[in-house]
Amino acid sequence: MLCPICKRNDVSIKGYGAQAICESCDRRALKADGGEPYTNSDYDEGDNPVFVDGHKCWRRYRFGGWIAFFDEWDCDTLEAFYKAMQRK
């Protein structure tokens, strides 16, 4: 699958569907105020949502890292995004 943001890079993350974005796009992620997103790998937590080239994305923090997902529905919360992904 191609990244839903750049449409160039392959994103092959089993079980996560077409919403996962590539690492190249994820490296450009910023908070809504334009600052760098907070992450704490010790506790698997960080900022949500993040924005990549103006596109809203949500990060799932797990095992000292994260996977970022494009939000095609413009959800207000992470929980709403998870529900939208389940309906797709």
N, C-alpha and C positions, 0 to 999 in steps of 0.2 A: 504494500500500500504506500501511496505517496503522502507526505506530510500535508495536512489540510491547509497549512498557512503558505509555505513556500512552493508547494507542488513539485519539488525537485527531489528531495531526499526520501529514501525508503524508510518506512517506519514499520518494523515487523515485531510487534509486541503481542504475543499470543494472548487472546482473551480480552483485549482492550478495544477492539473495533477501530473504526476510522477516526476517532477523536484524538488519538495520541499524536503529539507533535514530535518533530525531530530534535536532536540535541542542538543542532545549529540554531534553530529558531528559539529553543528554550534558553540559550545563552543570552538572547536579547530581551528576555523577560524583565519587566519593570512593574513596580507597584503603581496604583492609580495616580499617585502624586509624582511619578517619574523617578522615584528612588529605587535603589537596589532592594530586591525582595529579601526578607529575613528568612534564614533557615537555621535550624538547630539539629544537626545530624545525631546528636546524643539522644534526643527525645522524639525524633521523627516528626518534627513540626516546622511550620513556616507560614509565610503570608499566602493568602488567597483572597480574591483572585489576583492573578498577574496578567499583564498585557504584553502581547508581542505584536509589534507593528500596528497597534490599535485594536488588535483582536483579543477579546477576553478569553482567558484560559484558567483552568483550575489545576492545582497540583495535588497529587496524592503522595503523601510522605510516608515512606515505609523503609525499614531496615537500613537507616542511615543515608537514604537517597530519596529521589522522587521521580515521578513520571508526570509530565504536563499534558493536559488535554484541552483541545479547542472546544469552546462553548458555542455551538451553532444556535442555541436557543436563548442566549443572553439571560441566563438564570440569575436570580438574586442571591442565592446561597449555594454552598457546596452540596447540601442535602438535596436541593431542588435539581441541581445538575445530575447527581447520581440517579435520581428518579427518572429524569429525562433520558439518560443513557439506557436505563433498563427498559424503557418503553420502545426504544428504537429497534 
